[in-house]
Amino acid sequence: MIYLEMGEGLKRAASIGTAAGPDKPCRPWIAGAPDAGPSRKPRAAIHFGAARKAISSDTALIQRQNVADPSQSLRTMKNTEQPASERRNLGLLVAAQSLGGASPPIIISLGGLVGQQLSSNPTASTLPVSIYQLGLALSTLPAAWLMNRLGRRAAYVLGALLGVFSGLIAAHGIASSSFMTFCLGLALAGFYAACVQSYRFAATDAISDAGQQARAISLVMVGGLMAAIIGPQVVIWTRDALPATPFAGSFYSQAILALLALPILWRLKLPPPQPKSVTGEARPLLEIARTPQFVVAASAGVVSYGLMAFLMTAAPMAMVGCGHSVGEAALGIQWHVLAMFGPSFFTGRLIARFGKRTITALGLVLIAASGALALLGLEIFHFWGALILLGVGWNFGFIGATAMLTDCYRPAERAKVQAFNDFLVFGTVALASFGSGQLLHSAGWDGINTWMLPMVGVVLLMLGMKRSAP
């Protein structure tokens, strides 16, 4: 209704401007304004008579409302539409994150159990989850290439389609008792996960104001909080839905979640990839990767995510090994996941107020504090407290590092730099997934937490040096 009224106003302004002639500015139509009196010149009265009857006697109001060019009003109207379009895209990305982010909890919570059920070798029981993490890391580069060539929406739709097929293939592997088929399904799920992980970068594309990008990233990460609720609930309600094939129902549900994400992703209207004539020439990736700005941002992201994944994977095994129950370990992971995504409601505001590097450094300090608390004892308080600090630290560190990365590239370099960063981050996560059990067995829980402290210290030193640089 508002846009219709604005359109009618533009038509009236255009008709008055046409009557007045190209060299004479026109007054806008202000309905209900008092009569301004007769004009001084008859010729002007012919051109402005209709307009003068609608002009208010308040000169200040006339100056504020005056528009000399009707096309300027049209541009103003389009600018008022832009924030609504941005909010729409961000809302769609949050919904897509909620559905797509629910797949990893399903895979991680059931992958080892299904692997143990299907594999004759007990040491290979965690291999399906590791293959999923490896598929995620290896898919970051081809996913970014598709986004650069076809646009983000097309790549995201393809990723969701593969998510549907991955759930169906994994469920078929369970039904047919095929360990390799199940692993293949989880490897395909890695491509969908790589697309979901890039939703946070799509949020920066959807925002025209660079100062609001950190808030946009934080808002999309809120979808992870909903995903952390949806995924475990799906497991609880569907793992025994098919008694003849335990756990298959959860992977069929994973396929349904990806299917539900398809219409949401199709409605996205993100900016298309810009030609080189607009974005300029791109620097070689190696040249960008050598810049101190990229090294600091990527290192912060790798350490934040890598340590979180490593300790989160090892914590349940350590808790059970110290005499705590499986239920207590599961509850600790639930608190950890809530701590990971809960702060996303205000992380963007903190970054806007205190700066990207400050919040990133705070996140790393909290990760170090989680390790220090874990070293103080082996009671349930120490484990749960360490996991909660680890989750909040990951949120601040990873979102801050992502925001820092947006300052490292030009528009033409966006896709390859984002992909290379995610390759480094999730490649580290894959290595952590493969090695966490072995390192826990050899070094112990105290050894893991002691080993992570110097890594955090190195990145904090890098952030401090970057801040002090001119």
C-alpha positions in Angstrom: 0.0 0.0 0.0 2.8 2.4 0.9 4.6 1.7 -2.4 1.4 2.3 -4.4 0.9 5.7 -2.7 4.6 6.6 -3.4 4.1 5.6 -7.0 1.1 7.9 -7.4 3.1 10.7 -5.9 5.8 10.2 -8.4 3.3 10.3 -11.2 1.9 13.6 -10.0 5.4 15.0 -9.5 6.4 13.9 -13.0 3.3 15.5 -14.6 4.0 18.8 -12.8 7.6 18.8 -13.8 6.6 18.2 -17.4 4.1 21.1 -17.3 6.7 23.4 -15.8 9.3 22.7 -18.4 12.8 21.2 -18.2 14.4 24.4 -16.9 12.0 25.1 -14.1 12.1 23.1 -10.8 8.9 21.7 -9.6 7.4 21.5 -6.1 6.2 18.1 -4.7 2.6 17.4 -4.2 1.7 17.7 -0.5 -1.9 16.6 0.1 -3.9 18.7 2.4 -1.5 21.6 2.6 -3.1 25.1 2.8 -3.3 27.5 -0.1 -0.2 29.5 -0.6 -2.0 32.3 -2.4 -1.9 33.6 -5.9 1.3 33.6 -7.9 3.1 36.7 -8.7 3.4 36.1 -12.4 0.5 34.8 -14.6 2.9 32.6 -16.6 4.1 31.0 -13.5 0.6 30.5 -12.4 -0.1 28.5 -15.5 2.8 26.2 -14.8 2.6 26.0 -11.0 -1.1 26.7 -10.1 -2.0 23.1 -9.3 1.2 22.7 -7.3 0.9 25.9 -5.3 -2.5 24.9 -4.0 -0.8 21.9 -2.4 2.3 23.6 -0.9 2.4 24.2 2.8 3.2 27.7 4.1 5.9 26.2 6.3 9.1 27.0 4.4 11.2 24.5 6.3 8.8 21.7 5.5 8.9 22.7 1.8 12.7 22.6 1.8 12.7 19.1 3.4 10.1 17.8 1.0 11.4 19.5 -2.2 12.4 17.2 -5.0 13.6 18.7 -8.2 14.0 15.5 -10.2 11.3 12.8 -10.0 13.9 10.2 -10.9 15.6 11.0 -7.6 12.4 10.0 -5.8 12.4 6.7 -7.6 16.0 6.1 -6.5 15.1 6.9 -2.9 12.2 4.4 -3.0 14.5 1.7 -4.3 17.0 2.5 -1.5 14.3 2.0 1.1 13.5 -1.4 -0.4 17.1 -2.5 -0.1 17.2 -3.2 3.7 14.0 -5.3 3.3 15.7 -7.4 0.6 18.8 -7.8 2.8 16.7 -8.9 5.8 14.9 -11.3 3.6 18.1 -12.9 2.4 19.5 -13.1 5.9 16.3 -14.8 7.1 16.5 -17.4 4.4 20.1 -18.1 5.2 19.3 -18.5 8.9 16.5 -21.0 8.0 18.9 -22.9 5.6 21.6 -23.0 8.3 19.1 -24.4 10.7 18.2 -27.3 8.4 21.6 -27.9 6.8 23.4 -27.5 10.1 21.3 -30.3 11.6 23.0 -33.0 9.4 26.4 -33.0 11.2 24.9 -33.8 14.7 23.1 -36.7 13.1 26.3 -38.0 11.3 28.6 -37.4 14.3 26.3 -39.0 16.9 25.4 -42.0 14.8 28.4 -42.5 12.5 30.5 -44.3 15.0 27.7 -46.5 16.1 26.7 -47.5 12.6 30.4 -48.0 11.7 30.8 -50.4 14.7 27.6 -52.2 13.6 28.7 -52.6 9.9 32.5 -53.0 10.1 34.2 -56.2 11.1 37.2 -54.2 12.2 36.6 -52.4 15.5 39.3 -49.9 14.8 37.4 -48.7 11.7 34.3 -47.8 13.6 35.0 -44.1 13.6 36.2 -44.1 9.9 32.8 -43.0 8.5 32.8 -39.7 10.6 36.4 -39.1 9.6 35.5 -39.6 5.9 32.7 -37.1 6.3 35.1 -34.5 7.7 37.6 -35.3 4.9 34.8 -34.9 2.3 33.9 -31.5 3.8 37.5 -30.3 3.6 38.1 -31.6 0.0 34.7 -30.1 -1.1 35.5 -26.5 -0.1 37.5 -25.8 -3.3 35.1 -27.3 -5.9 32.1 -25.8 -4.1 33.8 -22.3 -4.3 34.5 -22.8 -8.0 30.8 -23.6 -8.6 29.8 -20.5 -6.6 32.1 -18.4 -8.6 30.9 -19.8 -12.0 27.2 -20.3 -11.3 26.4 -18.1 -8.4 25.9 -19.0 -4.7 22.2 -20.0 -5.1 22.9 -22.6 -7.8 25.8 -24.1 -5.9 23.7 -24.2 -2.7 20.8 -25.9 -4.4 23.2 -28.5 -5.9 24.7 -29.0 -2.4 21.2 -29.6 -0.9 20.4 -32.1 -3.7 23.6 -34.0 -2.8 22.5 -33.8 0.8 19.3 -35.6 -0.1 21.2 -38.3 -2.0 23.8 -38.6 0.7 21.1 -39.4 3.3 19.4 -41.9 1.0 22.7 -43.6 0.1 23.7 -43.8 3.8 20.4 -45.3 4.8 20.7 -47.8 1.9 24.1 -48.8 3.2 22.6 -49.5 6.6 19.8 -51.5 5.1 22.1 -53.6 2.9 24.8 -53.9 5.7 27.4 -52.3 3.4 30.1 -50.4 5.2 31.5 -48.9 2.0 28.1 -47.7 0.8 27.5 -46.0 4.2 30.9 -44.3 3.9 30.1 -43.1 0.4 26.9 -41.5 1.6 28.8 -39.6 4.3 31.5 -38.5 1.9 28.7 -36.9 -0.3 27.3 -35.3 2.8 30.7 -33.5 3.1 29.9 -31.5 -0.1 26.6 -30.3 1.4 28.4 -29.4 4.6 30.9 -27.4 2.7 28.1 -25.4 1.1 26.4 -24.9 4.5 29.7 -23.6 6.0 29.9 -20.9 3.4 26.4 -19.5 4.3 28.3 -17.2 6.7 30.2 -15.7 3.7 26.9 -15.4 1.8 25.7 -13.2 4.6 28.5 -10.7 3.9 27.5 -10.7 0.2 23.9 -9.9 1.2 24.8 -6.8 3.2 25.7 -3.6 1.4 27.1 -1.9 4.5 30.5 -3.3 5.3 30.2 -2.2 8.9 27.2 -4.6 9.4 29.0 -7.7 8.0 30.1 -9.0 11.4 26.5 -8.8 12.6 25.3 -10.6 9.5 27.7 -13.4 10.1 26.7 -13.7 13.7 23.0 -13.7 12.8 23.5 -16.6 10.3 25.4 -18.5 13.0 22.3 -18.3 15.2 20.9 -20.9 12.8 23.5 -23.3 14.2 21.8 -23.0 17.6 18.5 -24.2 16.1 20.4 -26.9 14.2 21.9 -28.1 17.4 18.4 -28.7 18.7 16.9 -30.1 15.5 19.7 -32.7 14.8 19.7 -34.5 18.2 15.9 -34.5 18.3 15.8 -36.1 14.9 18.2 -38.8 16.2 16.1 -39.4 19.3 12.8 -39.7 17.5 13.9 -41.6 14.3 16.8 -43.9 15.2 14.4 -46.8 16.0 11.7 -45.8 13.5 12.6 -48.8 11.3 13.1 -51.7 13.7 14.6 -54.0 11.0 17.3 -51.5 10.2 18.3 -49.5 13.3 19.5 -45.9 12.7 18.4 -45.9 9.0 15.4 -43.8 9.9 17.7 -41.0 11.1 19.5 -40.9 7.8 16.3 -40.9 5.8 15.3 -37.9 8.0 18.6 -36.3 7.2 17.6 -36.5 3.5 14.2 -35.0 4.3 15.9 -32.0 6.1 18.0 -31.3 3.0 14.9 -31.6 0.8 13.1 -29.0 3.0 16.1 -26.7 2.5 15.8 -26.7 -1.3 12.8 -24.2 -1.7 14.5 -21.9 0.9 17.7 -21.8 -1.0 15.9 -21.4 -4.3 14.3 -18.2 -3.0 17.7 -16.6 -2.3 18.5 -13.5 -4.3 22.1 -12.9 -3.7 24.3 -10.6 -5.9 25.6 -12.5 -9.0 29.3 -13.0 -9.6 30.7 -9.8 -11.0 32.8 -9.7 -14.2 36.4 -8.7 -14.0 35.7 -5.4 -15.7 33.8 -4.5 -12.5 35.8 -6.3 -9.8 39.2 -5.6 -11.2 42.1 -8.0 -11.6 42.6 -10.7 -9.0 46.0 -11.3 -7.3 47.4 -14.8 -7.2 46.2 -16.9 -4.3 49.8 -17.4 -3.0 50.4 -13.7 -2.9 47.2 -13.2 -0.9 48.1 -16.1 1.4 51.4 -14.5 2.2 49.9 -11.2 3.5 50.1 -10.7 7.3 46.4 -9.9 7.3 45.4 -13.3 5.8 47.9 -15.3 7.9 46.5 -13.8 11.1 42.9 -14.3 10.1 43.4 -17.9 8.8 45.5 -18.9 11.8 42.9 -17.6 14.2 40.2 -19.6 12.4 42.2 -22.8 12.2 43.2 -22.7 15.8 39.7 -21.8 17.0 37.9 -24.4 15.0 40.6 -27.1 15.1 41.1 -27.1 18.9 37.3 -27.0 19.5 36.7 -30.0 17.2 39.7 -31.9 18.7 38.7 -31.3 22.3 35.0 -31.9 21.7 35.8 -35.2 20.1 38.1 -36.3 22.9 36.0 -35.0 25.9 33.3 -37.8 25.9 35.9 -40.5 25.8 37.9 -38.8 28.6 34.8 -38.4 30.7 33.8 -42.1 30.4 37.4 -43.1 31.0 37.4 -41.1 34.2 34.3 -42.9 35.5 31.5 -40.6 34.4 28.5 -42.0 32.7 27.7 -41.8 29.0 24.6 -39.7 29.9 26.8 -37.2 31.7 29.2 -37.0 28.8 26.2 -36.5 26.4 24.9 -33.7 28.6 28.3 -32.1 28.6 28.3 -32.0 24.8 24.8 -30.6 24.8 25.9 -27.7 27.0 29.0 -27.2 24.8 26.9 -27.0 21.6 24.6 -24.4 23.2 27.6 -22.4 24.3 28.9 -22.6 20.8 25.9 -20.9 19.1 24.1 -19.1 21.9 26.4 -16.1 22.0 25.7 -15.5 18.3 22.8 -13.3 19.3 25.2 -10.6 20.4 28.6 -11.5 19.0 28.1 -9.2 16.0 27.3 -6.3 18.3 30.4 -7.0 20.4 32.6 -7.0 17.2 31.0 -3.7 16.1 31.7 -2.1 19.4 35.1 -3.5 20.4 36.6 -4.6 17.0 37.3 -7.8 15.2 40.7 -8.6 16.6 39.7 -7.8 20.2 36.8 -10.3 20.1 38.9 -12.9 18.3 41.5 -12.6 20.9 38.9 -12.9 23.7 37.7 -16.1 22.1 41.2 -17.6 22.1 41.7 -16.5 25.7 38.5 -18.4 26.6 39.7 -21.5 24.8 42.9 -21.3 26.8 40.9 -20.9 29.9 38.9 -24.0 29.1 42.2 -26.0 28.9 43.4 -24.5 32.2 40.1 -25.5 33.9 40.4 -29.0 32.5 43.9 -29.3 34.1 42.5 -28.4 37.5 40.6 -31.7 38.0 38.6 -34.5 36.6 35.3 -33.9 38.3 32.1 -33.3 36.3 32.4 -29.6 37.0 35.8 -29.4 35.4 34.6 -31.2 32.3 31.4 -29.3 31.8 32.9 -26.0 32.7 35.8 -26.6 30.2 33.3 -27.6 27.5 31.2 -24.4 28.0 34.2 -22.1 28.0 35.4 -24.0 24.8 32.1 -23.4 23.1 31.9 -19.6 23.9 35.6 -19.2 22.9 34.9 -20.9 19.6 32.0 -18.6 18.9 34.0 -15.4 19.5 37.2 -16.7 17.9 35.7 -18.2 14.8 33.2 -15.5 14.0 35.8 -12.9 14.7 38.3 -14.6 12.4 35.7 -14.9 9.7 35.0 -11.2 10.0 38.8 -10.5 9.8 39.0 -12.6 6.6 36.5 -10.3 4.8 39.2 -7.5 5.0 41.8 -9.6 3.2 40.5 -9.8 -0.4 39.2 -7.7 -3.2 35.8 -8.5 -4.8 37.4 -10.5 -7.6 39.4 -12.6 -5.1 36.5 -13.4 -2.8 35.6 -16.9 -3.8 39.1 -18.4 -3.9 40.2 -16.8 -0.7 37.1 -17.9 1.2 37.5 -21.5 -0.2 41.2 -21.6 0.7 40.5 -20.5 4.2 37.8 -23.1 4.7 40.1 -25.7 3.2 42.7 -24.9 5.9 40.1 -24.8 8.7 38.2 -28.0 7.8 41.3 -29.8 6.7 42.6 -29.3 10.2 39.3 -30.5 11.6 39.6 -33.7 9.5 43.1 -34.3 10.8 41.8 -33.7 14.4 39.0 -36.2 13.8 41.5 -38.9 12.6 44.0 -38.3 15.4 42.0 -37.3 18.5 41.5 -40.9 19.8 45.1 -41.9 19.2 46.5 -38.8 20.9 44.1 -39.2 23.8 45.3 -42.7 24.2 49.0 -41.7 24.1 49.1 -38.3 25.8 46.0 -38.5 28.0 43.4 -35.7 28.7 45.9 -33.6 30.6 48.4 -33.9 27.9 45.9 -32.7 25.2 45.0 -29.6 27.3 48.6 -28.8 28.0 49.5 -29.2 24.3 46.9 -26.7 23.1 48.0 -23.8 25.3 51.1 -22.9 23.3 49.1 -22.9 20.0 46.7 -20.4 21.5 49.6 -18.3 22.8 51.2 -18.1 19.3 48.0 -16.8 17.7 47.4 -14.3 20.5 50.9 -13.0 19.9 50.2 -12.7 16.2 47.0 -10.7 16.9 49.0 -8.5 19.3 51.7 -7.8 16.7 49.1 -7.0 14.0 47.4 -4.5 16.4 50.7 -2.8 17.1 51.7 -2.6 13.5 51.4 0.9 11.9 
